[in-house]
């Protein structure tokens, strides 16, 4: 059984910073890409940033230059450093692990989500 456990969300003032973490646990052989998505109230879930097993990154235009995604493949953990936060960054942030290979399956997994609120 593979689980993704997120941490690091919370309330922060505009201009502040937060760091999200997501650790994948279980009998994992490999993970293709890991990433972060977010869903604001009344809106669809959208991509924030992804990072492949080779370290290639992709960011939504709205977070480029402010957010940095990184990955510790040995720990199956992905991080999202969020700087210069804006009220429009307020959302539930979800961790995703793409093409997780175990002894029996290869499939995607999602974390339970962590709330990020940017407000004064």
LONULO-954522 format. One record per atom (N, C-alpha, C): residue number from 1; residue in one letter; atom name; z, x, y. Coordinates in Angstrom, 2 decimals, always signed. Example, Ala and Ser with C-alpha at 12.3 -4.5 7.8 and 13.67 -1.06 7.14 Angstrom:
- seq | type | atom | z | x | y
- 1 | A | N | +7.80 | +13.19 | -5.69
- 1 | A | CA | +7.80 | +12.30 | -4.50
- 1 | A | C | +7.80 | +13.20 | -3.30
- 2 | S | N | +7.08 | +12.85 | -2.25
- 2 | S | CA | +7.14 | +13.67 | -1.06
- 2 | S | C | +7.87 | +12.90 | +0.03
# end
This chain:
- seq | type | atom | z | x | y
- 1 | X | N | +0.00 | +0.84 | -1.19
- 1 | X | CA | +0.00 | +0.00 | +0.00
- 1 | X | C | +0.00 | +0.88 | +1.25
- 2 | X | N | -0.97 | +0.68 | +2.11
- 2 | X | CA | -1.08 | +1.45 | +3.35
- 2 | X | C | -0.51 | +0.62 | +4.49
- 3 | X | N | +0.29 | +1.26 | +5.33
- 3 | X | CA | +0.85 | +0.61 | +6.51
- 3 | X | C | +0.61 | +1.47 | +7.73
- 4 | X | N | +0.35 | +0.82 | +8.86
- 4 | X | CA | +0.26 | +1.49 | +10.15
- 4 | X | C | +1.44 | +1.02 | +10.98
- 5 | X | N | +2.21 | +1.97 | +11.47
- 5 | X | CA | +3.40 | +1.65 | +12.27
- 5 | X | C | +3.23 | +2.26 | +13.65
- 6 | X | N | +3.24 | +1.38 | +14.66
- 6 | X | CA | +3.06 | +1.80 | +16.04
- 6 | X | C | +4.40 | +1.90 | +16.75
- 7 | X | N | +4.43 | +2.73 | +17.78
- 7 | X | CA | +5.62 | +2.84 | +18.62
- 7 | X | C | +5.20 | +3.34 | +19.99
- 8 | X | N | +6.09 | +3.15 | +20.97
- 8 | X | CA | +5.87 | +3.73 | +22.28
- 8 | X | C | +5.52 | +2.76 | +23.39
- 9 | X | N | +5.35 | +1.50 | +23.06
- 9 | X | CA | +5.04 | +0.54 | +24.12
- 9 | X | C | +6.25 | +0.26 | +24.99
- 10 | X | N | +6.03 | -0.54 | +26.05
- 10 | X | CA | +7.14 | -0.88 | +26.92
- 10 | X | C | +6.67 | -1.32 | +28.29
- 11 | X | N | +7.63 | -1.36 | +29.21
- 11 | X | CA | +7.37 | -1.75 | +30.59
- 11 | X | C | +7.32 | -0.51 | +31.46
- 12 | X | N | +6.30 | -0.40 | +32.28
- 12 | X | CA | +6.16 | +0.75 | +33.16
- 12 | X | C | +5.59 | +0.28 | +34.50
- 13 | X | N | +5.93 | +1.00 | +35.55
- 13 | X | CA | +5.42 | +0.66 | +36.87
- 13 | X | C | +3.99 | +1.17 | +37.03
- 14 | X | N | +3.21 | +0.55 | +37.90
- 14 | X | CA | +1.87 | +1.05 | +38.18
- 14 | X | C | +1.91 | +2.53 | +38.57
- 15 | X | N | +0.96 | +3.30 | +38.02
- 15 | X | CA | +0.93 | +4.73 | +38.25
- 15 | X | C | +1.73 | +5.53 | +37.24
- 16 | X | N | +2.49 | +4.86 | +36.42
- 16 | X | CA | +3.32 | +5.53 | +35.43
- 16 | X | C | +2.55 | +5.90 | +34.17
- 17 | X | N | +3.30 | +6.43 | +33.21
- 17 | X | CA | +2.69 | +6.91 | +31.95
- 17 | X | C | +3.46 | +6.37 | +30.76
- 18 | X | N | +2.74 | +6.24 | +29.66
- 18 | X | CA | +3.32 | +5.91 | +28.36
- 18 | X | C | +2.55 | +6.66 | +27.29
- 19 | X | N | +3.22 | +6.91 | +26.17
- 19 | X | CA | +2.55 | +7.52 | +25.03
- 19 | X | C | +2.78 | +6.66 | +23.80
- 20 | X | N | +1.67 | +6.20 | +23.23
- 20 | X | CA | +1.72 | +5.40 | +22.01
- 20 | X | C | +1.50 | +6.30 | +20.80
- 21 | X | N | +2.18 | +5.96 | +19.72
- 21 | X | CA | +1.99 | +6.67 | +18.45
- 21 | X | C | +1.72 | +5.66 | +17.35
- 22 | X | N | +0.95 | +6.08 | +16.37
- 22 | X | CA | +0.66 | +5.23 | +15.20
- 22 | X | C | +0.59 | +6.13 | +13.98
- 23 | X | N | +1.47 | +5.86 | +13.03
- 23 | X | CA | +1.52 | +6.65 | +11.80
- 23 | X | C | +1.07 | +5.79 | +10.61
- 24 | X | N | +0.13 | +6.31 | +9.85
- 24 | X | CA | -0.33 | +5.64 | +8.63
- 24 | X | C | +0.43 | +6.21 | +7.44
- 25 | X | N | +0.99 | +5.32 | +6.62
- 25 | X | CA | +1.73 | +5.77 | +5.45
- 25 | X | C | +1.18 | +5.12 | +4.19
- 26 | X | N | +1.44 | +5.76 | +3.05
- 26 | X | CA | +0.93 | +5.26 | +1.77
- 26 | X | C | +0.20 | +6.38 | +1.06
- 27 | X | N | -0.39 | +6.03 | -0.08
- 27 | X | CA | -1.10 | +7.02 | -0.89
- 27 | X | C | -2.53 | +7.17 | -0.37
- 28 | X | N | -2.65 | +7.88 | +0.72
- 28 | X | CA | -3.92 | +8.01 | +1.44
- 28 | X | C | -4.61 | +9.31 | +1.08
- 29 | X | N | -5.86 | +9.21 | +0.68
- 29 | X | CA | -6.65 | +10.41 | +0.43
- 29 | X | C | -7.32 | +10.88 | +1.71
- 30 | X | N | -7.87 | +9.94 | +2.48
- 30 | X | CA | -8.56 | +10.33 | +3.70
- 30 | X | C | -8.68 | +9.12 | +4.62
- 31 | X | N | -8.85 | +9.41 | +5.90
- 31 | X | CA | -9.11 | +8.39 | +6.91
- 31 | X | C | -10.30 | +8.86 | +7.73
- 32 | X | N | -11.27 | +7.99 | +7.94
- 32 | X | CA | -12.45 | +8.37 | +8.71
- 32 | X | C | -12.08 | +8.51 | +10.18
- 33 | X | N | -11.93 | +7.43 | +10.85
- 33 | X | CA | -11.58 | +7.45 | +12.27
- 33 | X | C | -10.30 | +6.66 | +12.50
- 34 | X | N | -9.61 | +6.99 | +13.56
- 34 | X | CA | -8.44 | +6.21 | +13.99
- 34 | X | C | -8.63 | +5.86 | +15.46
- 35 | X | N | -8.05 | +4.76 | +15.86
- 35 | X | CA | -8.27 | +4.36 | +17.23
- 35 | X | C | -7.28 | +3.34 | +17.73
- 36 | X | N | -7.46 | +3.01 | +18.99
- 36 | X | CA | -6.63 | +2.02 | +19.66
- 36 | X | C | -7.51 | +0.93 | +20.27
- 37 | X | N | -7.06 | -0.28 | +20.12
- 37 | X | CA | -7.70 | -1.44 | +20.71
- 37 | X | C | -6.62 | -2.19 | +21.49
- 38 | X | N | -7.03 | -3.06 | +22.40
- 38 | X | CA | -6.05 | -3.84 | +23.12
- 38 | X | C | -6.55 | -5.27 | +23.33
- 39 | X | N | -5.57 | -6.16 | +23.45
- 39 | X | CA | -5.89 | -7.57 | +23.65
- 39 | X | C | -4.96 | -8.13 | +24.72
- 40 | X | N | -5.57 | -8.51 | +25.83
- 40 | X | CA | -4.82 | -9.13 | +26.92
- 40 | X | C | -4.75 | -10.63 | +26.68
- 41 | X | N | -3.78 | -11.32 | +27.28
- 41 | X | CA | -3.65 | -12.76 | +27.07
- 41 | X | C | -4.93 | -13.51 | +27.41
- 42 | X | N | -5.37 | -14.33 | +26.48
- 42 | X | CA | -6.56 | -15.13 | +26.70
- 42 | X | C | -7.88 | -14.39 | +26.58
- 43 | X | N | -7.82 | -13.14 | +26.15
- 43 | X | CA | -9.04 | -12.33 | +26.04
- 43 | X | C | -9.21 | -11.81 | +24.63
- 44 | X | N | -10.42 | -11.32 | +24.35
- 44 | X | CA | -10.70 | -10.76 | +23.03
- 44 | X | C | -10.14 | -9.35 | +22.92
- 45 | X | N | -9.93 | -8.94 | +21.69
- 45 | X | CA | -9.51 | -7.56 | +21.42
- 45 | X | C | -10.69 | -6.63 | +21.69
- 46 | X | N | -10.42 | -5.55 | +22.44
- 46 | X | CA | -11.48 | -4.61 | +22.81
- 46 | X | C | -11.07 | -3.19 | +22.51
- 47 | X | N | -12.07 | -2.34 | +22.35
- 47 | X | CA | -11.83 | -0.94 | +22.06
- 47 | X | C | -11.25 | -0.23 | +23.27
- 48 | X | N | -10.27 | +0.63 | +23.04
- 48 | X | CA | -9.73 | +1.49 | +24.08
- 48 | X | C | -10.23 | +2.92 | +23.85
- 49 | X | N | -9.97 | +3.45 | +22.66
- 49 | X | CA | -10.38 | +4.81 | +22.34
- 49 | X | C | -10.36 | +5.02 | +20.83
- 50 | X | N | -11.26 | +5.89 | +20.36
- 50 | X | CA | -11.28 | +6.26 | +18.95
- 50 | X | C | -11.43 | +7.76 | +18.81
- 51 | X | N | -11.02 | +8.26 | +17.66
- 51 | X | CA | -11.18 | +9.69 | +17.36
- 51 | X | C | -11.51 | +9.82 | +15.88
- 52 | X | N | -12.55 | +10.59 | +15.59
- 52 | X | CA | -12.98 | +10.76 | +14.20
- 52 | X | C | -12.17 | +11.86 | +13.52
- 53 | X | N | -12.39 | +11.98 | +12.21
- 53 | X | CA | -11.72 | +13.04 | +11.46
- 53 | X | C | -12.14 | +14.42 | +11.95
- 54 | X | N | -13.31 | +14.49 | +12.56
- 54 | X | CA | -13.78 | +15.76 | +13.10
- 54 | X | C | -13.35 | +16.02 | +14.54
- 55 | X | N | -12.64 | +15.06 | +15.13
- 55 | X | CA | -12.13 | +15.25 | +16.48
- 55 | X | C | -13.01 | +14.70 | +17.58
- 56 | X | N | -14.10 | +14.04 | +17.23
- 56 | X | CA | -14.94 | +13.44 | +18.26
- 56 | X | C | -14.26 | +12.19 | +18.82
- 57 | X | N | -14.28 | +12.07 | +20.15
- 57 | X | CA | -13.59 | +10.96 | +20.80
- 57 | X | C | -14.56 | +10.04 | +21.53
- 58 | X | N | -14.12 | +8.80 | +21.70
- 58 | X | CA | -14.89 | +7.79 | +22.42
- 58 | X | C | -13.90 | +6.95 | +23.21
- 59 | X | N | -14.23 | +6.68 | +24.46
- 59 | X | CA | -13.33 | +5.92 | +25.33
- 59 | X | C | -14.05 | +4.75 | +25.98
- 60 | X | N | -13.31 | +3.69 | +26.22
- 60 | X | CA | -13.82 | +2.62 | +27.06
- 60 | X | C | -13.95 | +3.16 | +28.48
- 61 | X | N | -14.96 | +2.68 | +29.21
- 61 | X | CA | -15.17 | +3.17 | +30.57
- 61 | X | C | -13.94 | +2.94 | +31.44
- 62 | X | N | -13.23 | +1.86 | +31.18
- 62 | X | CA | -12.10 | +1.49 | +32.03
- 62 | X | C | -10.91 | +2.45 | +31.91
- 63 | X | N | -10.89 | +3.28 | +30.87
- 63 | X | CA | -9.75 | +4.19 | +30.68
- 63 | X | C | -10.13 | +5.66 | +30.75
- 64 | X | N | -11.42 | +5.95 | +30.89
- 64 | X | CA | -11.85 | +7.34 | +30.95
- 64 | X | C | -11.18 | +8.06 | +32.11
- 65 | X | N | -10.69 | +9.27 | +31.82
- 65 | X | CA | -10.03 | +10.06 | +32.85
- 65 | X | C | -8.55 | +9.76 | +33.00
- 66 | X | N | -8.09 | +8.66 | +32.39
- 66 | X | CA | -6.68 | +8.29 | +32.48
- 66 | X | C | -5.97 | +8.34 | +31.13
- 67 | X | N | -6.68 | +7.99 | +30.07
- 67 | X | CA | -6.11 | +7.96 | +28.72
- 67 | X | C | -6.68 | +9.11 | +27.90
- 68 | X | N | -5.84 | +9.63 | +27.01
- 68 | X | CA | -6.28 | +10.68 | +26.09
- 68 | X | C | -5.82 | +10.34 | +24.68
- 69 | X | N | -6.78 | +10.32 | +23.76
- 69 | X | CA | -6.46 | +10.07 | +22.36
- 69 | X | C | -6.42 | +11.40 | +21.62
- 70 | X | N | -5.46 | +11.53 | +20.71
- 70 | X | CA | -5.37 | +12.74 | +19.88
- 70 | X | C | -4.90 | +12.35 | +18.49
- 71 | X | N | -5.03 | +13.30 | +17.58
- 71 | X | CA | -4.77 | +12.95 | +16.18
- 71 | X | C | -4.18 | +14.15 | +15.46
- 72 | X | N | -3.19 | +13.88 | +14.62
- 72 | X | CA | -2.65 | +14.88 | +13.71
- 72 | X | C | -3.05 | +14.43 | +12.30
- 73 | X | N | -4.14 | +14.96 | +11.80
- 73 | X | CA | -4.67 | +14.50 | +10.52
- 73 | X | C | -3.72 | +14.80 | +9.37
- 74 | X | N | -2.97 | +15.88 | +9.47
- 74 | X | CA | -2.03 | +16.23 | +8.40
- 74 | X | C | -0.94 | +15.18 | +8.26
- 75 | X | N | -0.62 | +14.52 | +9.38
- 75 | X | CA | +0.42 | +13.48 | +9.38
- 75 | X | C | -0.17 | +12.08 | +9.41
- 76 | X | N | -1.50 | +11.97 | +9.37
- 76 | X | CA | -2.16 | +10.66 | +9.48
- 76 | X | C | -1.64 | +9.87 | +10.67
- 77 | X | N | -1.53 | +10.55 | +11.79
- 77 | X | CA | -0.97 | +9.95 | +13.00
- 77 | X | C | -1.95 | +10.10 | +14.16
- 78 | X | N | -2.03 | +9.05 | +14.96
- 78 | X | CA | -2.87 | +9.07 | +16.15
- 78 | X | C | -2.00 | +8.73 | +17.35
- 79 | X | N | -2.32 | +9.36 | +18.48
- 79 | X | CA | -1.56 | +9.19 | +19.70
- 79 | X | C | -2.49 | +8.70 | +20.82
- 80 | X | N | -1.90 | +8.00 | +21.79
- 80 | X | CA | -2.64 | +7.61 | +22.98
- 80 | X | C | -1.76 | +7.91 | +24.18
- 81 | X | N | -2.13 | +8.93 | +24.93
- 81 | X | CA | -1.42 | +9.24 | +26.17
- 81 | X | C | -2.07 | +8.46 | +27.28
- 82 | X | N | -1.28 | +7.63 | +27.94
- 82 | X | CA | -1.80 | +6.76 | +28.99
- 82 | X | C | -1.16 | +7.15 | +30.32
- 83 | X | N | -1.99 | +7.61 | +31.23
- 83 | X | CA | -1.53 | +8.01 | +32.56
- 83 | X | C | -2.14 | +7.11 | +33.62
- 84 | X | N | -1.57 | +7.15 | +34.81
- 84 | X | CA | -2.09 | +6.36 | +35.94
- 84 | X | C | -2.30 | +4.92 | +35.55
- 85 | X | N | -1.31 | +4.34 | +34.91
- 85 | X | CA | -1.44 | +2.98 | +34.39
- 85 | X | C | -1.58 | +1.97 | +35.51
- 86 | X | N | -2.39 | +0.95 | +35.23
- 86 | X | CA | -2.68 | -0.12 | +36.18
- 86 | X | C | -2.22 | -1.46 | +35.59
- 87 | X | N | -1.96 | -2.44 | +36.43
- 87 | X | CA | -1.59 | -3.75 | +35.90
- 87 | X | C | -2.61 | -4.31 | +34.91
- 88 | X | N | -3.87 | -4.01 | +35.12
- 88 | X | CA | -4.91 | -4.50 | +34.20
- 88 | X | C | -4.88 | -3.83 | +32.84
- 89 | X | N | -4.06 | -2.81 | +32.67
- 89 | X | CA | -3.88 | -2.21 | +31.35
- 89 | X | C | -2.87 | -2.99 | +30.50
- 90 | X | N | -2.24 | -3.97 | +31.10
- 90 | X | CA | -1.28 | -4.79 | +30.37
- 90 | X | C | -1.94 | -5.52 | +29.22
- 91 | X | N | -1.42 | -5.33 | +28.02
- 91 | X | CA | -2.01 | -5.93 | +26.81
- 91 | X | C | -1.14 | -5.56 | +25.61
- 92 | X | N | -1.46 | -6.18 | +24.49
- 92 | X | CA | -0.93 | -5.71 | +23.21
- 92 | X | C | -1.91 | -4.68 | +22.68
- 93 | X | N | -1.41 | -3.52 | +22.35
- 93 | X | CA | -2.22 | -2.42 | +21.86
- 93 | X | C | -2.09 | -2.33 | +20.34
- 94 | X | N | -3.25 | -2.29 | +19.69
- 94 | X | CA | -3.31 | -2.26 | +18.22
- 94 | X | C | -3.91 | -0.95 | +17.75
- 95 | X | N | -3.29 | -0.38 | +16.75
- 95 | X | CA | -3.82 | +0.81 | +16.10
- 95 | X | C | -4.76 | +0.40 | +14.96
- 96 | X | N | -5.83 | +1.15 | +14.80
- 96 | X | CA | -6.79 | +0.90 | +13.72
- 96 | X | C | -7.06 | +2.18 | +12.96
- 97 | X | N | -7.12 | +2.05 | +11.65
- 97 | X | CA | -7.54 | +3.17 | +10.79
- 97 | X | C | -8.78 | +2.73 | +10.04
- 98 | X | N | -9.86 | +3.48 | +10.22
- 98 | X | CA | -11.19 | +3.10 | +9.71
- 98 | X | C | -11.47 | +3.83 | +8.39
- 99 | X | N | -11.94 | +3.05 | +7.40
- 99 | X | CA | -12.33 | +3.62 | +6.11
- 99 | X | C | -11.22 | +4.48 | +5.52
- 100 | X | N | -10.09 | +3.84 | +5.28
- 100 | X | CA | -8.96 | +4.51 | +4.65
- 100 | X | C | -9.19 | +4.52 | +3.15
- 101 | X | N | -9.25 | +5.72 | +2.59
- 101 | X | CA | -9.51 | +5.84 | +1.15
- 101 | X | C | -8.21 | +6.09 | +0.40
- 102 | X | N | -7.95 | +5.20 | -0.58
- 102 | X | CA | -6.84 | +5.42 | -1.50
- 102 | X | C | -7.42 | +5.55 | -2.90
- 103 | X | N | -6.59 | +5.63 | -3.91
- 103 | X | CA | -7.09 | +5.79 | -5.26
- 103 | X | C | -7.88 | +4.57 | -5.71
- 104 | X | N | -7.61 | +3.40 | -5.13
- 104 | X | CA | -8.25 | +2.17 | -5.57
- 104 | X | C | -9.26 | +1.61 | -4.58
- 105 | X | N | -9.06 | +1.84 | -3.29
- 105 | X | CA | -9.85 | +1.11 | -2.30
- 105 | X | C | -10.30 | +2.00 | -1.16
- 106 | X | N | -11.26 | +1.48 | -0.40
- 106 | X | CA | -11.60 | +2.05 | +0.89
- 106 | X | C | -11.78 | +0.87 | +1.84
- 107 | X | N | -10.94 | +0.78 | +2.86
- 107 | X | CA | -10.98 | -0.35 | +3.77
- 107 | X | C | -10.31 | +0.03 | +5.08
- 108 | X | N | -10.44 | -0.88 | +6.06
- 108 | X | CA | -9.81 | -0.69 | +7.36
- 108 | X | C | -8.41 | -1.30 | +7.35
- 109 | X | N | -7.56 | -0.76 | +8.21
- 109 | X | CA | -6.21 | -1.29 | +8.39
- 109 | X | C | -5.90 | -1.41 | +9.88
- 110 | X | N | -5.01 | -2.38 | +10.19
- 110 | X | CA | -4.55 | -2.59 | +11.56
- 110 | X | C | -3.02 | -2.51 | +11.61
- 111 | X | N | -2.51 | -2.02 | +12.73
- 111 | X | CA | -1.08 | -2.08 | +12.97
- 111 | X | C | -0.67 | -3.44 | +13.48
- 112 | X | N | +0.63 | -3.61 | +13.68
- 112 | X | CA | +1.16 | -4.91 | +14.08
- 112 | X | C | +1.04 | -5.15 | +15.58
- 113 | X | N | +0.75 | -4.11 | +16.33
- 113 | X | CA | +0.61 | -4.24 | +17.78
- 113 | X | C | +1.87 | -3.85 | +18.52
- 114 | X | N | +1.69 | -3.28 | +19.70
- 114 | X | CA | +2.83 | -2.93 | +20.55
- 114 | X | C | +2.49 | -3.34 | +21.99
- 115 | X | N | +3.44 | -3.98 | +22.64
- 115 | X | CA | +3.20 | -4.52 | +23.98
- 115 | X | C | +3.32 | -3.42 | +25.03
- 116 | X | N | +2.32 | -3.37 | +25.90
- 116 | X | CA | +2.36 | -2.51 | +27.08
- 116 | X | C | +2.26 | -3.41 | +28.31
- 117 | X | N | +3.25 | -3.32 | +29.18
- 117 | X | CA | +3.26 | -4.12 | +30.40
- 117 | X | C | +3.37 | -3.20 | +31.60
- 118 | X | N | +2.41 | -3.32 | +32.50
- 118 | X | CA | +2.39 | -2.51 | +33.72
- 118 | X | C | +2.66 | -3.44 | +34.90
- 119 | X | N | +3.83 | -3.27 | +35.49
- 119 | X | CA | +4.23 | -4.19 | +36.55
- 119 | X | C | +5.31 | -3.55 | +37.40
- 120 | X | N | +5.31 | -3.89 | +38.68
- 120 | X | CA | +6.35 | -3.41 | +39.58
- 120 | X | C | +7.48 | -4.44 | +39.67
# end
